[in-house]
Amino acid sequence: MTEETGELLLVAADWRSRALLLAELQEAGFPVRAAPGIQWAITWLLRGQVTAPALLVVDVHQDPLALPNQVTALQQLSGGAPLVLIVGVYQRRAFESLRASCAAFLVRPVTIGQVVAVVRRLWPALPSSH
């Protein structure tokens, strides 16, 4: 077994956002695991189903459980992986306290292309053979 850069953990409760972003990230060559909400992602990390993600992309849109303390818990459970946080205009104030701990803090509306560009900039190392 060779050691590789970990997976990107995509967390998005909104199925359409998750599906579109997952497809674009996979097309760009990133190893991605997609969770249908923050509670799924936290459970996966607690159970060891996901270990040490290289990057977290969390979209809190339509996820009533994605509260600032839950996003912080997710980041801590991930070993402090860089966090790309996507919030809605009306959620911005609630999540503003997390801005300093984010590698990127994006406010909707954002395009899938903008998110992928941020991931490309932040990705620790692109796999050389994939």
N, C-alpha and C positions, 0 to 999 in steps of 0.2 A: 504494500500500500504506500502510495506517495502522499505526502502532506500537501493539501491544497488550501487555497483561500476558501474560507467558509462560504456558506450560502448567504444570499440576500433574503431577509425575511420581510415580506410584503404583508402588511396588515390593513385590510380594508373591508368593512362590513357591507358596503354597497357593492353588490355583485357585478354591476356593469363596470364601475371604476376598477374593481379588482381584476376582472377578466381582460379589459383593455390594457391596463398597465402590465399585467402578467405577460400577455402576449408580446407587447413591445420590448419588455426587458429580456424575455427569452430570445426574441429575434435578435436583440443586440448582443447576445452571447452570455448573459449573466445567469448563474445558477440561482434559481429563485424558488422559494417555498412560500406559498400564499395562504394566509390565515383569514378566515371569514369574520374576523373581529378580534378585538384586543384580548378578550377572555380566552379564545382559542389559542392565541399566541402565547399567553402566559402559561396556560395549561401545558402546551407542548414543551416549553422551556422547563417547567417544573418536573415533567415526566421524563425529560431527557430525549424527547422525540426530535428536538432541534437543539443543537449545541453550538455555542459561540458563533452566532451569525456575524458575518463580516460587516454588515450594514443593515439598519432597520429603516424601512419606509412605512410610516404609519399615517393613514388617512382616517381622520376621526369622523368624517362625514357619515351620517346615518348610523352611528354606533353609540347608543345611549350609555354604554359602559366605558367608553373611551374618555375617561376623565383625566385631568392632569396628574393626579396621584397614580392612576393606573398606567399611564404612559411612563412615568418615572419608574414605577416598579418593573415594567417591561424592560426598560433600558438597563436597570440594575441587574435583572436576571440574565440579560444577554451579555453580561460581562463588560458593560459600558460601550457597546458597539456604537459607532456614529449613528445619529438619528436624523432622518429627514422627516419632518413633521408637516403634514398638510392639514390645514384647518380652514373652516369656512369663515366668511367675513364676520358673521355674527358670533363665532366661537373665538375669534382672535383675542379678545380681551381675557377670556377665561384661561387661555393657554399662553398668554404673554410671559408669564413667570418661567416658562420652560425655554424661552428663546435662547438664553445663554448656554443651555446644555444641548442645543441642537446644532448639528453640522449644517443644516439648512432648515429654515422656517418659511414654508410656502403658504400663501393665502389664496384660496379659491377666488376667482376662477384661474386655474392653471391648466395648461395643456399636457397631454401625455408626453409630448416631445420635450417640454420644459422639465418634467420630472426625470425623464431618461437622461437629459443633459446633466442634471445635477448628480444623478447616480454615477454617470461616467466620470465626472470631476472628482467624486469622493471615493470611488471604488479603490480599495487598497492596492490591488494588483490584478490586472486582467489575466485570466488563465492563458498561458502561452499556447497550449495545444488544443483549446476548445473553441 
